[in-house]
Amino acid sequence: MNMHAYYRVFWKRLWLILLASLIGPGVALFVTANLPPKYVTTATLMLNPANPNLLLPYQVSASTVEALSNTYSQFMKTRAFATLVSDALNDGTTVEQVLASLSTQYIGGTQFFKISATATSPETAQKRANTVAQVFIQENVARQKARQEQMATQQKASDSATGAQQQKLTLLQKLEDEQKYYEAQTAALRGRITGLEAQPFSDTQQKDLLSTRQQLIDVENLQMKVITSLVELQSKQSTTSAPIDTAVVIDEAPLPSHPVSPDPLRNALYALVLSLAAAISGAFLLEHLDFTFKTPEELNQVYGMATLGVLLRIGREAGAATVREKIVSSEPRSSVAEAFRTLRTNVQFASLEKPVRSLLITSAAPAEGKTFTAMNLAIAMAQTGKQVTLVDCDLRRPSVHKLLGLSNDVGITTLALENQMSDGHQRLIETLQSTEVEGLKVLTSGPQPPNPSEVLGSKRVEEILRELRDSSDVVIIDSPPAAMVTDAAILATKVDAVLQIVRAGTTRRDMVAKGRENLTKVGARVLGPVLNRVQARDSGYQYRYYYRYYRNA
């Protein structure tokens, strides 16, 4: 699709896009207005994981903190914890409400852990967040202390049974004494090294300094072994004094000042974007599923021939139906009248090598405007000074006599069913009816026969059409739809050329193709299609220009 095609689809479905842009945000605002507000507030904790390394008690890895935060987060999602919070709140909040309103977040790379609570009032949200933090801290300490006490009880029972407690205490005292001794030795050796370094340099002094430094290294190694043994013994000595995982409140949850949802403006904007996207997609989907013709370019591509005429849709302002059907004579300065004059010229140019004296006007389906086209094209040709005869061969739904206000007591069926007489030509001349348009005569259909196809296929009808062709400059014949019945195909073999009328936005492409196929099967000379009742906005710039020019003339 080119830019003009996109522009045409947009303007054609503008009503759908505008409707969606109003309905979508309107529904969103209505739904938003009926939703309860949601307030969110957050309490911040600092996690302090226990470090089993008594030498470096404050060095905790980030992975340890993250693992602990994941454990805490899962623990807070349990019904057991939610039950504790529900009991602490004591305001009718159920376990399910606690679980639904609670969320946690660990700030990566830190020791901070956030607890958020959601509620329909700011006070309730604040109370829930702070209560969850308090209950968690209390429960966490209580659980770990209970575990320590259990382990201490087990350890005490084990030591009493084996008599190992006294041995541990004796060994612990010995190790502490050794540590103090090595600390003193280390301090003395460091002082001696400092004094040696301050003395004048000599070989004896250098040897003494190296020996003292080696003694310091040996003493420090022994001291480290004593410290390691001492730490191991202390960790086993009392499990009740081992460090535990703790958490403290850094920031209590504040009272939220405004709800986080619903947001009417944001929801309306989202709805507007989604509605416009859906409407535009729907517009192009409808266009894709529309198997009719809207522009001459589409008809040219499918029909395989150039469109000979583009007839714009006539508005209601054109007047009564009978006036609109004779628009070439009733409104000669209108855009539609000019389009028929263009069609008249195109027909003449299309038949330069083989002039057309008899022209059949048909369509693929009913109500496409073939009678309208036949009548106004005949008027346009008569206005050039030619003698034109308009023949109504639509024996199934004749309408020419109604639109021109003529009698239909006698017509082509009357002539076809009469016996051949010596004065047959005179009888034909008498049957023709004059019109208010100079040079235009009409042969109406006459009474409707029970067998239209047989009548139109008769030799007498062929003779009538030949006589009219010989006595007129041009014969215009209105016929039934080519895709519905065989009448048009029968008449196509008796004329010089055929025009197929296509109603824009109505006639399906397969029907047009079927109508043309029925005509080409009998060897009809099809000059081309005519696109009728085209919307000015769909027809392209040049047609809209003509429409405005002649409308304002």
Residue, then its C-alpha position, 0 to 999 in steps of 0.5 A: m500500500n502507498m501513502h495515498a492508500y494509508y491516507r484513504v483508509f485512515w479517513k474512511r475509518l476515521w469514525l472508528i478511530l474517533l469512537a475508540s479514542l472516546i470509548g476506551p478512555g471513558v471506560a477506563l475512567f469509569v472503571t478507575a473511579n469504582l476501584p478502591p485506592k491502594y496505599v503502600t508503605t515500606a519499613t527498612l531493616m538491616l540484616n546482621p548475619a551471625n559469623p562463626n569466625l570469632l577472629l573476624p566477627y564483623q566480616v560477612s560475605a554478600s552471598t551470606v547476606e543474600a542467602l539470609s534475605n531469601t530465607y527471610s523472604q520465604f519465611m514471611k510468606t508462610r501461613a505460620f508467620a502470617t498468623l503471628v502478624s494477624d494476632a499481633l494486629n488484632d484488628g480483624t485482618t485475616v491471614e489471607q489479607v496479610l499474605a496478599s498485602l505483604s511484599t519484600q525486597y533485598i537491596g543487592g550488595t547491601q545488608f538492607f531488607k525492605i518490607s512493604a505492605t498494601a492496604t486501602s487506607p494509609e493508616t492500615a498500610q503503615k500499621r501492617a508494615n511496622t507490625v510485620a517488622q516487629v513480629f519478624i525481629q521478635e520471632n527471629v530472635a526467639r527461634q534462634k535462642a530456643r535453638q541455642e538453648q536446645m544445643a546447650t542442653q544437649q552439650k551439657a548432658s554430653d559433657s556430664a556423661t563423659g567428665a570432659q567439662q573439667q578437662k576443657l576448663t583446665l586446657l582452656q586456662k593453660l592455653e590462655d596462660e600460653q597466649k599471655y606468655y607468647e604475647a610478652q615474648t613477642a613484645a620483648l623481641r620486638g623491643r630488642i630488634t628496635g634497639l639493634e637497628a638503632q646501633p652502629f652497623s657491624d658484623t656482630q650486630q647484623k648476626d644478632l639482628l637476624s637471629t632475633r628476627q628469626q626468634l620473633i617469627d618462631v614465637e609468632n607462629l607458636q602464638m598463632k597456634v595457641i590462638t587457633s586452639l583457644v578459639e576452637l575450644q571456646s566455640k565448643q565450650s559454650t553454644t549459648s554464647a555463639p553469635i546469632d542472626t539479627a535484624v534491626v529496624i533502620d526506618e519505620a514505615p511512614l504514613p503514605s500521603h497518596p495512593v499508588s493506584p488507581d491512577p485515572l490519568r495514567n489508565a486513561l492514557y494507556a486506554l487511549v493508546l490501546s484503543l487507538a492501536a486496536a482501532i487502527s489495526g481494526a481499520f486496516l483489518l476491515e480494509h483487508l477483508d473488504f473485497t470490493f473496489k474503492t478506487p480506479e487503481e484497484l479496479n485496473q489491477v484486478y480487471g486488467m483494463a483501464t477504467l473508462g470512467v469514474l462516477l462520483r456518488i451523488g449526494r441527497e442535495a441533487g434533488a429528487a430521484t428522477v432528477r438525479e438519474k438524469i443528472v447530465s441534463s438536469e445539472p450539466r455543471s455538476s461533477v457527475a455530468e462532467a464525469f459522463r462527458t469524460l466517459r463519452t470521450n473515453v468510449q470514443f477514443a477506445s473505439l477509434e479503429k472500430p467505431v462503436r454503433s451499439l453499446l451494451i451497458t451491464s454489471a455483475a450484480p443488481a443495483e450497481g448503476k447500469t441503468f443510471t449509466a446507460m441513460n446519462l451516457a445516452i444523454a451525453m452523446a445526444q448532447t453532441g448532436k448525435q441521434v441516440t437510441l436508448v433500449d431497455c433490454d432488462l426484461r426482468r426489472p425494467s426501469v427506464h420508462k419509470l425514470l423518464g416518465l414514458s409509457n411501457d404498453v409497447g416496447i421491444t417485447t411487443l415487437a419481438l413477439e409480433n409476426q414479421m410484417s412488411d411494415g415492420h420498420q415502420r412499426l419500430i419507428e412508431t414504437l420509439q418514444s421521444t424524450e425531452v432531450e433532443g436527439l434521444k429516443v427510447l425503446t422501452s422494454g414493453p410487457q414482461p415476458p415469462n421467458p426473457s432469455e428466449v426473447l432476447g436470443s430470438k432472431r427478431v430481437e437481433e433484427i430490431l437491434r440491427e435496424l436501430r443501429d442502421s437508423s441511429d448514430v449510437v444505440i445504448i442498451d441497458s441489460p440485466p447483470a452479467a453474472m446473474v443471468t445469461d441475458a447480458a451474454i446473449l445480447a453481447t453477441k449482438v452489439d459492437a461493444v460492452l461496458q461493465i459497471v462496478r459499484a464502488g464499495t459494494t460489488r465483490r471482486d469475484m462477482v466482477a470477475k465472473g461477469r467479465e468471464n461470462l462476457t468474454k466466453v461469448g466473444a464480447r468486445v469489452l471496452g472496459p469497466v466504469l467505477n460508479r458511486v465512488q466516494a470523493r474521499d476515496s477517489g484520489y486528489q484529481y477527482r476530489y478537485y473536480y468534485r469541489y470545482y463543479r459543485n461550487a460552479 
